[in-house]
C-alpha cells in the first residue's frame, strides 16, 4: 500500500446529535485499506453511532464520507452497500426462524428469481467453507450457538462482496475461545483484501488483533489511528477513560474496566478483614436444585452453590446458560422441582418471593428497565416498593415521608435527578442503576444477587457499582455476581463458578486463569 | 415541582379533548340541520342553570362516580375490566332478591343486608373474569364484555320471572316497586343518604389509592407487573382485590338505583351506565378527584339529555353523539396523538 492510495473510509467533520445529546462531534478520521482497525472507547463514546453512520443507518447532521476516495450519499443503506460497506450489529439481526441458507440469501438481495433448493445449498456451502465455518446450512439460526450465529452473520455481510466490514462489539457475546476463533477469521478476511473496522472496548482484545487503534471519547477522536506497535496498553487505557473519570477509580478497576489486565493471574482486591468468611455460616445455599422445563433456557440441573457472609461469588457463563433461571429460582419466581434453597440458614425452598425478601434477599435484576424499574412511574414510587411490600396491603402510609426518605437515599447514592416525582424513564442508565442500588442495598440486606449490574454503564458508573458491591460485602452481605464479562468477575469476585447448560461445571479461586475459565464456559474442559 | 406541572398539563389536555369533542358534535349537528349553539346552550341550561338542574345532574352523577372509581381501580392495576354494566346489573339483581326475601322486616335490617348483597353480587360478577385472568391469562376484556350481555339477559329473566311485578302492564318487565320504608330517596333520586354514601366512597377510594401500599403497588403493577413481581409482590392478591373492589362498587351503584331513584329493577334499565363509567374513568386519567369532577360533567349531560327535546328540538340520544366523540378523542389520546407528540420530540 502506498501513501497515494485513497483511504478505505474517510470521515470529514461528521456530527450526529440525538435531541440534546451530541453523539459525534466533528469526527475526522481515515482508515487505510487492507488492514484491521480497532475503534475503542467507553459506552457512550460514539462508537456505535460512528458504525451506523458508515453503514448508512444514521444520517449525520453535518460532514461527509468517502469510500476509496468516492463520496458517499449519507444516510442510505443501499448506497453504503453498493460501495461495499457492511455492518455486523452488536445484537444479531438474523431472523431466528430462518435456516442458515435462507439467512444468507436474505442479505443477498438480487431481485426476483426462483430458488432451487439444491443450488441455494451449494452456493451457501461454498460461502461457509470460504469462512471456515462448519455448519449445516439447513439448521435454524435459533438452534445455533452464539459464536456460530455470529459467524453466519459475518458470512451474510460478505455475501454482497463487502470490501469494508464493520463489526460492532463482536466479542461481547463470545466466550474466550470464540473470541480467538473470531480473530482468526478476521485475519483471514484481511488476507483476502477486506478492510475490517472493529468496534471494541477491551484493550487486551485490541492488542491481539488490530493493526491500528483509534480512541473515541465523548463523540470526539482522542487519538488515532495509531499503529499497534506504537501503542502501549497503559496510555490507551488512559485515553479511553480520560482524566475526569480517573479520580475515584482504583488502578485495578481501571485495568479491569478497559480489559487491559494481564490474562493470567489477575490480582483481585483483597477480601476485607471484617468480612473473612466464617466457616459454617452461609447466606445462600443451594442444594441440588432443579427447575421445570422452560422454553427460554435450559432448566437448572442439580445446582449446588454456597455464598458466605462477606463473600462475592461470581457466576461466569456464556449468556443463555440458565443464569436467568438461577436468579429466578433464588428469588422465588421459578418453578423449582427439586433440591433445597437456604437463605440466611433458613430453608426457603417453599417460601414466597415476599418472605425471601424478608429474609434479606435483594435482587439487582438482569433487565434494569423491565425487571428493575417501572419507567413510567415516579422515582419515589420505584424506590418505595420494597418498603411498601413489607407492610400490610391495606394499611396507612405517608407518601410525603416516603418521598423525603427517597430523596435522602438518592442523594446518598449520588443519583443525578431533578425531583423524586419525575419518572424513572427520564434517568440515564447509570443513574437508573443507582436508583436500583439505593433500593436493594440497605442495612437489612443479607444476600445481594447482582445480575450484569454494570451492563451498558460508562466507566465511572461501572466502578461505582463495583465498589458498592464490595462495600456491601465488607459489611457482611453475601453477593452473587452474575456476569458474562470475565474482567468484571475477575476484578470483583472472591470465588468464581462457571455455568453451562443449567449446571455448575467448575469453580475457580484467584489467581484466575482466563484460559481455564474460558474452557469451562464452552464445555471444553469437561 | 414537576409533578404539579405534569398534572396541570394532563388537566389542560383533557379539557382540550372535551372542547374538541364538543366542536365535533357541533359540526355533526350543523350538518344535520340543527343549531350547534342552541344545542350547547340547552345542554348547559338543562344540566346546571335551570331550576333543580344541579340536583338532577347529581342524581345521575353520583352513581356514575361510584361505578367509575371502581373501574379506575382495576384500570390502575392494569386490568381492563369493562364489565361495569354487568356488575351493576348483577349487584342490583342480588340486592333486589334480598329486599324481596326480607320484605316486611324492619328497614334497619333490610337496608344493610340489601347493600351487602348488592356489593357482593357486583364483586362476584367481577370475580370470575378476574380469576380466569390471573389463573390462566384469559383476556379480561373479552370475559367482562361477555359478562355484560349475560347479566343483561339474567336481568330480563329475573324481571319477567322470579321477581316479576304482578301488577305490571307487561310493556317493560320489572320487579315490584319497593315500599317507601326501604327507599333511600324518592324518584327525584337525590337525598342526603345517597350523597353521604358517595362522599364515603370518594374518601375511602382516595385513601386507598393515595395512602395505602395496595393503591401504590397496584399502580406500579399496572405500569410494570414484572418489576413488582421481582420485588416479591403477589400479583394474584393485587389483581383479584382490584377486580373485587371495582365489581363491588358497580354493585353498590346498582343497589343505590334500586333503593333510590328507580325503586325497582327493570329489564334494560340504565343501559349505558357502566360504559359511561368506563369513559369517565378514562377521561379522568384514573384519578379519584378527577373522576368526581368528570362524573359531574357526564351526570349533567345525562340530565340535559332529557331536556334537549324541549329546548333544541333534538332527540335525547343526541347526547350519545357527544359521549361517542369524547370516547374517540380519549382513545386517540393514548394512541395516535401520543405517537405524534413523541415523533415531534425525538428525531429517531
Interface residues (C-beta under 8 A of the other chain):
Chain A: X18 X19 X331 X332 X333 X352 X353 X354 X355 X356 X357 X363 X365 X367 X370 X371 X372 X373 X374 X375 X376 X377 X378 X381 X382 X384 X385 X386 X388 X389 X391 X392 X393 X394 X395 X396 X397 X398 X399 X418 X419 X421 X422
Chain B: X1 X2 X3 X6 X207 X208 X210 X211 X212 X213 X214 X216 X217 X219 X220 X223 X224 X226 X227 X228 X229 X230 X231 X232 X233 X234 X237 X238 X241 X345 X346 X347 X348
